[in-house]
Amino acid sequence: MSRKKVDHMQFQEGMEIIQSDLMDKVLKTVEQYDYSLYTGRDVERVLAKDHLSLEDYGVILSPAALPYLEEMARKGMAETKKHFGNNVTLFTPLYIANYCENECVYCGFKATNKIQRAVLNPNEAEDELKAIAATGLEEILLLTGESRYKSDVEYIGNTIKLAAKYFKTVGIEIYPLNVDEYAYLHECGADFVSVYQETYNPDKYEQVHLWGSKRIFPYRFYAQERALLGGMRGVSFGALLGLDDFRKDAFAAGLHAKLIQQKYPHAEIGFSVPRIRPYINNADNNSKDVHDKQLLQVMLAYRLFMPFAGITISTRERAGFRDNVAGMVATKMSAGVNVGVGGHEEEQKGDQQFEISDERSVKEVHDMLVQKGLQPVYTDYIRV
């Protein structure tokens, strides 16, 4: 797509349109969500329940729920233990390319940012995969910048095939695809797709996505559904907290995930909770009003609303926060992370997407979990 500003709510040539009304449902419901209406009494009423309605979910995301975080944490931990036991799954991301054709104002990979760009060739990718596998990890998340030209679907598929030789679970976090393309990557060995809407506010979305294919809001919104139609076993949801009103974005992400769960009951559902981070040439990029308490509130709300969903806490967050939420609400953690291209076996080939906060190795995160009485899990799935 050219740098010409196109209508961000209209599909472009080559973008598959599926028969679904979920976007309209989410946007209309979020528009009516007013978290300022709720009081402490509403929160107490909700926390006395065993199962939460959508309105209940909105209540525990409201500012009125902040004084009740301890009670929410106790209830959230009980739900986590019930459905996940003491298990916390470990994985690491591998960036195989950082070329991007989008101009997203909050991201270090944006097309105009002057960083070192790179893409791993097959030999380099396999060296990285071997090095990561040697740490004991059995789950990998492959990431690219959003450039179909520099990291096309065939290239990603070939890298997935390499990854499947060394890892039992292969996830992808790449640009959105059509159903047949997701089906192809699933055949190559991908199991799980992560796509984050960034913000569910269409007006804000238009303001921060200046040009490129990512500017098209509905195509991104329906990525998880197309992935499931393509045979993927699981999908993950989330908003970039701090980009817009984080309470409304979290409400929208939870509703989006719930509707997908109801429509595709076989699908595994996951959440991630990224906050805006500084990146090369923009050290002031931050999540503004989303502090640790607010981030914890969002995670607990996800857990209480969707008890079966996995929740990932990434190395964007500091070690102390990650340690605190592990087992309480987070069921998946990254470890031994590098967010540049490569950097696990050989020298980093391309610059990083953002600054990480927790640089601990796999062993260090493993040992922390054991000390907390938790069970580090290296895979929860065996491909057949």
TASULPE-V510449 format. One record per run of one state. SS is the DSSP state (hx for helix, st for strand, lp for the rest). FROM is the first residue (numbers start at 0). TO is the last residue. If there is no record, write none. Layout:
{{SS & FROM & TO} {SS & FROM & TO}}
This chain:
{{lp & 0 & 20} {hx & 21 & 30} {lp & 31 & 33} {hx & 34 & 36} {lp & 37 & 38} {hx & 39 & 46} {lp & 47 & 52} {hx & 53 & 59} {lp & 60 & 61} {hx & 62 & 83} {lp & 84 & 85} {st & 86 & 94} {lp & 95 & 95} {st & 96 & 96} {lp & 97 & 101} {st & 102 & 103} {lp & 104 & 117} {st & 118 & 118} {lp & 119 & 120} {hx & 121 & 132} {lp & 133 & 137} {st & 138 & 142} {lp & 143 & 151} {hx & 152 & 165} {lp & 166 & 167} {st & 168 & 172} {lp & 173 & 177} {hx & 178 & 187} {lp & 188 & 190} {st & 191 & 193} {lp & 194 & 196} {st & 197 & 197} {lp & 198 & 200} {hx & 201 & 207} {st & 208 & 210} {lp & 211 & 211} {hx & 212 & 214} {lp & 215 & 215} {hx & 216 & 220} {lp & 221 & 221} {hx & 222 & 228} {lp & 229 & 232} {st & 233 & 236} {lp & 237 & 237} {st & 238 & 238} {lp & 239 & 239} {st & 240 & 240} {lp & 241 & 244} {hx & 245 & 262} {lp & 263 & 266} {st & 267 & 271} {lp & 272 & 273} {st & 274 & 274} {lp & 275 & 277} {st & 278 & 278} {lp & 279 & 280} {st & 281 & 281} {lp & 282 & 290} {hx & 291 & 304} {lp & 305 & 308} {st & 309 & 312} {lp & 313 & 317} {hx & 318 & 324} {st & 325 & 325} {lp & 326 & 328} {st & 329 & 329} {lp & 330 & 330} {st & 331 & 333} {lp & 334 & 339} {st & 340 & 340} {lp & 341 & 348} {st & 349 & 349} {lp & 350 & 360} {hx & 361 & 370} {lp & 371 & 373} {st & 374 & 376} {lp & 377 & 383}}
